[in-house]
Amino acid sequence: CGVDQLAARTTQFLRDHGFDVVEVGDHSSFDVTHSQVIDRVGDLESAKKVAAVLNIPEEHVTQDIRRDYYLDASIIIGHDYNRLEPFD
């Protein structure tokens, strides 16, 4: 969403909760309203666990299988970041 240090704080929060964060980068747009978790391997339940830890509502968990990404899920932090667990 274009706010400095959100990705770094989210990364540390997830690592503190046992998740392996392999890459951090900018999304193609800073116009994302709602934070979301995208399942990349067909394991929707694991993506929902990530969302639950961050306090992202389940309706913002989707699937877009991309096995060539070599990761389980992607997280996009939206303009609602202030209600997420690391920033609450």
Residue pairs with C-beta under 8 A, 6 or more apart in sequence:
1 30
1 32
1 77
1 78
1 79
1 81
2 30
3 81
6 77
6 81
6 87
7 24
7 25
7 77
8 24
9 86
9 87
10 54
10 75
10 77
10 84
10 86
11 21
11 24
12 86
13 54
13 85
13 86
14 21
14 50
14 53
14 54
15 21
17 53
19 50
19 53
22 70
22 71
23 71
27 76
32 76
32 77
32 78
32 79
33 78
33 79
33 80
34 57
34 60
34 78
34 79
34 80
35 54
35 56
35 60
35 75
35 76
35 77
35 78
35 80
35 81
35 84
36 56
36 60
36 61
36 62
36 75
36 76
36 78
37 47
37 48
37 50
37 51
37 54
37 56
37 60
37 61
37 62
37 73
37 74
37 75
37 76
38 47
38 61
38 62
38 63
38 64
38 73
38 74
38 75
38 76
39 46
39 47
39 61
39 62
39 63
39 64
39 65
39 72
39 73
40 64
40 65
40 66
40 67
40 69
40 71
40 72
40 73
40 74
41 65
41 67
41 71
41 72
41 73
42 63
42 65
43 72
44 61
44 63
46 72
46 73
47 61
47 63
47 72
47 73
48 58
48 61
50 56
50 73
50 75
51 57
51 58
51 60
51 61
52 58
53 85
54 75
54 84
54 85
54 86
55 83
55 84
55 85
55 88
56 75
56 84
77 84
81 87
82 88
